[in-house]
Amino acid sequence: MPAFEYKICPAPLKGKKAPGVKTPEARFAHTIEAFVNSRAAEGWEYIRSDILPSEERQGLTSSQTVYRTLMVFRRPVEAALSTADVVMAEAPSMVETAPEGSTSEPRPEAQTQDTEKPDAPEVPTPPARPTQT
């Protein structure tokens, strides 16, 4: 059985103008269609819309119940791999393995040399303190 991840989005509240779409109902339908198609392009499958109550503050001391329309989308978990996961899976290993029969000593060209940066200021060492005997 495939595993899914879900995405819950608030439904658009107002239809947007579009060429050739004249009535308010057609504008609203066009807006919902564009919203669902944009999520489908990201790999999400539309499941359903739900109207759920939400308790919200009204003024300083009271609250009211507001009903929100939410749209539910899902996609298989395999399709939800992030770009970083794909890059890490396809990237070659950063660790070099030594061929058989070779020693584990590092190669001379791979050793780093301690060099000072030319723009780094030199810090003088303080003089040694005389000791009392």
Residue pairs with C-beta under 8 A, 6 or more apart in sequence:
2 76
2 77
2 78
3 76
3 77
4 74
4 75
4 76
4 77
5 74
5 75
5 77
5 80
6 47
6 72
6 73
6 74
7 39
7 44
7 72
7 73
7 74
7 75
8 70
8 71
8 72
8 73
9 35
9 39
9 70
9 71
9 73
10 68
10 69
10 70
10 71
11 32
11 35
11 49
11 69
11 70
11 71
12 28
12 31
12 32
12 35
14 28
14 31
15 24
15 25
15 26
15 27
15 28
15 29
15 30
15 31
16 27
16 30
16 31
16 34
17 27
18 27
18 30
21 27
21 30
35 71
36 46
36 71
39 46
39 73
40 46
43 75
43 79
43 80
44 73
44 74
44 75
45 73
45 74
45 75
46 71
46 72
46 73
47 72
47 73
47 74
48 71
48 72
49 69
49 70
49 71
49 72
50 69
50 70
50 72
51 67
51 68
51 69
51 70
52 67
52 68
52 70
53 65
53 66
53 67
53 68
54 65
54 66
54 67
54 68
55 63
55 64
55 65
55 66
56 63
56 64
56 65
56 66
57 63
58 64
98 104
